Amino acid sequence: MKIDKVFENLESSDKVPRLTLKFEPSTISRVGLKDAEKIADFVRQTFDPGEMGLKEEMILIPLDSLMRPICWYRLATGGRDTVSVDANLILMVCIAVGADGLIIAHNHPDNVAIPSEEDIESAHTLRRKAHYLGLRYVDDIIITREDYYSLAENDLIWE
């Protein structure tokens, strides 16, 4: 459903809608995500292995104060070589679930775990916005089936 359609429906109604966030059960263990390898392993579990090589997808992992995932949220699904998401959406989800920090992750269907300039620029923009809200931007991970690239581990996220 397109956002314009949602707002159109709101404007034509005389009823005030209720907004809900719904948590669903998952089979992924709730462990501390304190290093890039653990993050990459966690993120791979959120992807359909049969589709990892078909399209880019972006995942948000809001974290509690002990760096444990509160939940995971599929932010967007893109095409073969791009996925776009609004930074404000990421921050709204983090605030809604009471996160202290966040991790962003996306896959590269071409099986090359190297960040593009856009990946790095997006990470810096989001880190700055998260900082203003008191959220710790822990990492931005790019995954493939066998490999990963951590922007934090490679000093590409800085204050």
C-alpha positions in Angstrom: 0.0 0.0 0.0 1.4 3.4 -0.9 1.7 6.1 1.8 -0.3 8.5 -0.3 -3.2 6.0 -0.3 -3.0 5.7 3.5 -3.2 9.4 4.0 -6.0 9.7 1.5 -8.0 7.1 3.5 -7.3 9.0 6.7 -8.5 12.3 5.3 -11.8 10.8 4.0 -12.6 9.2 7.3 -14.3 10.8 10.4 -12.7 8.1 12.6 -9.3 8.4 14.2 -7.2 5.3 13.4 -5.2 3.4 16.0 -1.5 2.8 15.2 0.0 -0.4 16.5 3.4 -2.1 16.4 3.0 -5.9 16.5 5.8 -8.2 17.6 5.8 -11.7 16.1 7.6 -14.8 17.3 11.0 -15.6 15.8 13.4 -18.5 15.9 16.5 -16.3 16.2 18.2 -16.3 19.6 18.5 -13.1 21.6 22.2 -12.9 22.1 24.5 -9.9 22.6 25.7 -8.5 19.3 29.1 -7.2 20.4 31.2 -8.1 17.3 30.7 -7.9 13.5 30.8 -11.7 13.0 27.9 -12.2 15.4 26.0 -9.4 13.8 26.5 -10.9 10.3 25.4 -14.4 11.6 22.3 -12.9 13.2 21.4 -10.9 10.0 21.8 -13.9 7.7 19.1 -15.6 9.8 16.6 -12.9 8.9 17.1 -13.4 5.1 15.5 -16.1 2.9 18.6 -17.9 1.6 16.9 -18.5 -1.8 16.4 -14.7 -2.3 19.7 -13.4 -0.9 21.2 -13.3 -4.3 18.2 -11.8 -6.0 17.5 -8.5 -4.4 18.9 -6.1 -1.8 17.1 -5.9 1.5 17.7 -3.7 4.5 17.3 -4.8 8.1 17.2 -2.7 11.3 18.2 -4.2 14.6 17.2 -2.0 17.6 19.4 -2.7 20.6 18.9 -2.5 24.4 21.6 -1.1 26.7 23.4 -4.4 26.8 23.7 -4.5 23.0 21.0 -7.3 22.8 18.5 -7.1 19.9 15.1 -6.0 21.0 13.7 -7.1 17.7 14.5 -7.0 14.0 12.7 -5.1 11.3 12.8 -5.5 7.5 13.0 -1.8 6.5 13.0 -2.2 2.7 13.3 -4.5 -0.2 15.0 -3.1 -3.3 16.3 -4.2 -6.7 19.4 -6.1 -7.8 21.8 -3.4 -6.7 20.0 -0.8 -4.6 17.7 -0.5 -1.6 16.5 2.8 -0.3 15.0 3.7 3.1 14.1 6.9 4.9 16.4 7.6 7.9 13.4 9.0 9.8 11.6 5.6 9.6 14.6 3.9 11.1 14.7 6.4 14.0 10.9 6.2 14.5 11.1 2.4 14.9 14.0 2.7 17.4 12.1 5.2 19.5 8.9 3.2 19.4 10.6 0.1 20.8 12.7 2.0 23.3 16.1 1.2 21.8 19.4 2.5 23.1 21.3 1.7 20.0 20.9 0.3 16.5 22.5 -1.8 13.8 21.7 -1.5 10.1 22.4 -4.3 7.7 21.8 -5.0 4.1 22.9 -7.7 1.6 24.7 -7.4 -1.7 23.2 -9.9 -4.2 26.3 -9.8 -6.4 28.1 -11.6 -3.5 30.7 -8.8 -3.1 30.7 -7.4 0.5 32.3 -4.0 -0.3 30.5 -0.8 0.6 29.6 1.7 -2.1 30.1 5.5 -1.6 26.4 5.7 -1.1 26.5 3.0 1.6 29.1 5.0 3.5 27.4 8.4 3.1 24.0 6.9 4.2 25.7 5.4 7.3 27.2 8.8 8.2 23.9 10.6 7.7 22.0 8.1 9.9 24.7 8.1 12.6 24.5 11.9 12.9 20.7 11.8 13.2 20.8 8.9 15.7 23.3 10.8 17.8 21.0 13.8 18.1 18.3 11.4 19.5 20.7 9.8 22.0 20.9 6.5 20.0 24.2 4.7 19.6 24.8 3.8 16.0 26.8 0.6 16.5 27.4 -0.7 13.0 26.4 -0.9 9.4 27.0 -4.4 8.0 26.9 -5.6 4.4 26.4 -9.3 4.1 26.7 -11.9 1.4 26.1 -15.6 1.6 29.6 -16.3 3.0 31.2 -12.9 3.8 30.4 -9.6 5.5 31.8 -6.1 5.7 31.5 -4.1 8.9 31.8 -0.3 8.4 32.6 0.1 12.2 35.3 -2.7 12.1 36.9 -0.9 9.1 36.8 2.6 10.8 34.2 3.9 8.4 31.8 5.1 11.1 33.2 7.8 13.2 32.0 10.5 15.6 
